[in-house]
Amino acid sequence: MAGGGRSGGDWVEAVRDRMLPSADAVGLDRSSLIVAVLAAVVLVGFTGSWRLLRVAVTLVHELGHALVGVLAGRRFTGFVVRGDMSGHAVTVGPARGLGRVVTTWAGYPAPGIVGALMVGCSARGWAAPLLSAVLAVLLVTATRIRSLGTAGVVAGAIAGVAGLWWWRDDGVQAMVVSAVGVVLLLGAWRHLAALARTPRGDRVSDPAVLARLTGIPRLVWLLTFVLALAGATWLAAGLASTLFCA
């Protein structure tokens, strides 16, 4: 082909290649995992870096509401994320009922569950397929942005994921995906700790809304979040430990 450009078939093949798992089904070694975990702990533990990273946890929180809402038969119409850990996702459907309950509940566990999935995929050489799925989700949800700040957050996420996905390096992908997974998991615990400090008269947080919808006390809903994140943490640790047992 003149000019050295890619044909349509070449582009299709290039995209397909970037969606496949690593050839040896192993993307992360022990030292890379240790580096990724330590980096994540430092980033989440320090106030300055956490102020920048917490918006990613909020983004996954709100998209968790949206995804579960759609699966529950509700219509996802838009979302907002803010740098102070607040945000909201709007789904349209019955004001009460199981669909509304599971949609409201999904936010706080979502970053931990996604984080565990990222650690597991990176440990098994599936970072590339996971990045493909994440990129697709971000592109679809970009049509539901409701603020300029949210647009900036999503655009930055798309650029970062797309770059990591296109200029594929299995080792780099595995390390970055696992580090982000641990950041989301630890960040989910920080979000939950902040929620637990919410004044007792709170009426707008997820557990407060769940209490009004179901009559089940707010504290019980907080405990379900703790159990969900504990399960996600146990799963991530179990998946990562396979690298040390090989």
Order of alpha helices (4+ residues) and beta strands (2+ residues): alpha-alpha-alpha-beta-beta-alpha-alpha-alpha-alpha-alpha-alpha-alpha
